[in-house]
Amino acid sequence: MNDAAMLSERIDALEVRLTYQDETIETLSQTITAQWKQIDALTRQIAALRDRLQEAEQHAPGPANERPPHY
């Protein structure tokens, strides 16, 4: 095999490797983006639930840890 053929094979192998790496990076980027969207949605849900809990605690009669009268 001559040097030009070996060089061509090497270039082809490197191009395949770069294509694979580009595809892998794109897949990881999409996965990370989806996960950040989920984290953002869950963070907003937690904030809304925290607000609802604080509102419920403000409207609750008596101390939060008080036993009911039948105890």
FENJO-V165022 format. One record per backbone hydrogen bond with DSSP energy under -1.0 kcal/mol. CO is the residue of the C=O (numbers start at 1). NH is the residue of the N-H. If there is no record, write none. Layout:
# FENJO-V165022
co=CO nh=NH
co=CO nh=NH
This chain:
# FENJO-V165022
co=2 nh=6
co=3 nh=7
co=4 nh=8
co=5 nh=9
co=6 nh=10
co=7 nh=11
co=8 nh=12
co=9 nh=13
co=10 nh=14
co=11 nh=15
co=12 nh=16
co=13 nh=17
co=14 nh=18
co=15 nh=19
co=16 nh=20
co=17 nh=21
co=18 nh=22
co=19 nh=23
co=20 nh=24
co=21 nh=25
co=22 nh=26
co=23 nh=27
co=24 nh=28
co=25 nh=29
co=26 nh=30
co=27 nh=31
co=28 nh=32
co=29 nh=33
co=30 nh=34
co=31 nh=35
co=32 nh=36
co=33 nh=37
co=34 nh=38
co=35 nh=39
co=36 nh=40
co=37 nh=41
co=38 nh=42
co=39 nh=43
co=40 nh=44
co=41 nh=45
co=42 nh=46
co=43 nh=47
co=44 nh=48
co=45 nh=49
co=46 nh=50
co=47 nh=51
co=48 nh=52
co=49 nh=53
co=50 nh=54
co=51 nh=55
co=52 nh=56
co=53 nh=57
co=54 nh=58
co=55 nh=59
co=63 nh=66
co=68 nh=71
